[in-house]
């Protein structure tokens, strides 16, 4: 999978790259070719034009000799030499320039003797047999002997050769006689010189008036130029036409053609052997150009070509460069693509792993949420329920399907609903979040219409700019019911205990205080003990009620701004009577200024009364108990000093715990519920204060509590 | 007509009534004890009390209901009323005060100061 993911696009890119490179190569090559072809055609055209010009120049120069012959009475061998020499010297194309008189058979002997007179003793009209051997000219009516010849050197063998003895030459002669104009022969092999090289003979007729002053003229002979065609071609250098290095090795081939079907190979440049190259158009992509030129009465075709080999391996690198560049581009592209794909594969794998871990964590989260003990309900800012877990289903009696997408007011009784609506309205108007908070007790509505008590904790979270309210709900209906039962029980018990206690205490009090009867001292003591213990029982009931409230976290009270000194004085006053029974003197000492505190008067008095009663109880008879009000920068401290034995070492850690008293015997003797200090600590802590005790250097026991100074702003 | 304070006390516990009687005798009260709410409603108009003292938890008609019914009797619309009860938890006290009671005296009450506590509210 991973392999394929990488391979398919890359191999596609490779193929496309190769294709594009090939197309670029072909295109550039083609354009280069077009350009080259154009250049080549231009060169070929120029070559043909120059050839034609060269040949016609030769023809024209020959004309100057014929004119001389026509006008002079007689032209001797030396005259001819003088006329012809500059011509052949000027043009390397001429192998020889000859005078060919037309000689009838009757005049043969006269001409031969004339030449012999000129110094060519063995001069005879001759021809060549089939084997190429020199033989005396056969008997003919007319001879066309080579009579004058320049340059003589190198051409001597041709002197006396009868041009009429050979068909190609005779054809050109006859054409000239007939047309009375210059003609060129088909390619011939010269008698003299290189046999392998073709030549053409140009016959320029010499006209003579039959009689002086007669307009009638007839042809008396020819000035013949033997042109070595190779020499003509030798002068063609492509560099003369173009500096294109690719066109240096041109093949130029000449054909004679008077009709399209009959081409006669004349000569070529660059073909080492005199074998005619294929004239047919090659199937290979060679460059060829054919131009026609006129040479006297003949039409020549100039075929210029570049060999397939040279053409194909043109040293022009542009197409290769172009292809290379495009290849390079694609290689870069492929490398980029591969790296991109690797990244993608890597990213995909990463994504898969992450997705897998996300899915598993999502699943575990889902499972956690679904199976958590508390009901979880999420709602959007319009109150639409978005999720509803299993526990919520249990609490409200609806299934997920029934509530998701519905408004949350479905789960509320009328009263809560209207509160909620106003909250929502306010929220959507002001955008102000109101934290609903934690541990809120609200009423909910079950699907069967029953009201349930719910402990609701709600917090707002924002997901994708969407405010979502996450509500954790716990059904506390049972808990509330139990709580109510407990409250009722305690209330009832305390009531039921108080009622008989009222009678007992009332009775005792009346007997002790109002009875006129005389009792024995023992009876009086017993009555006092009974009264004291009935009071203790009453205190125990009060303490138990307080404890119950402490446990329920409901020890709540109203707070007022109070004078610290007044509290202390009130507490002292309240304990005065109790102190008297123990023969204890109370005193108070307040450090100015009189500071204010925030608290519940009754509860603070309760704490002070507890400390005072403890101090009184544990003081030796006829000793002093002192209340002191002092303060630090932030706290007001109430201290109660007594001269008792103090708190034993072992008891110190437990003194503020419940039902704690120093020892059993003391308890029974001194009275008290063992709850007082525990309740006091709870009350002080409610006032954001602390309670503790210490032993003074004067061997006094000091119990104190301190609460913050109230400073009105 | 003496100058005694006419006190109507509604209490269903006979023992408490006896203690209260002892506590309040010779303190300048004309006392009418009723052992149920309905008895109180029946006798109140004829007694025309200066002050009413009520227990809260009673069989039959409870204290608050009794007070409500007494208030309907002409002449008793604004007679000071006190509760004498063992129900002394703060919310209970607040509820009783909200009914228009002048004071809530906790049981067990102090026999020696009961008379003064009542007189304070006149």
Interface residues (C-beta under 8 A of the other chain):
Chain A: X491 X494 X495 X496 X497 X498 X499 X500 X501 X502 X503 X504 X505 X506 X507 X509 X510 X513 X514 X534 X538 X542 X545 X549 X556 X557
Chain B: X13 X15 X16 X18 X19 X20 X22 X23 X57 X85 X86 X87 X88 X89 X90 X92 X106 X107 X108 X109 X110 X111 X112
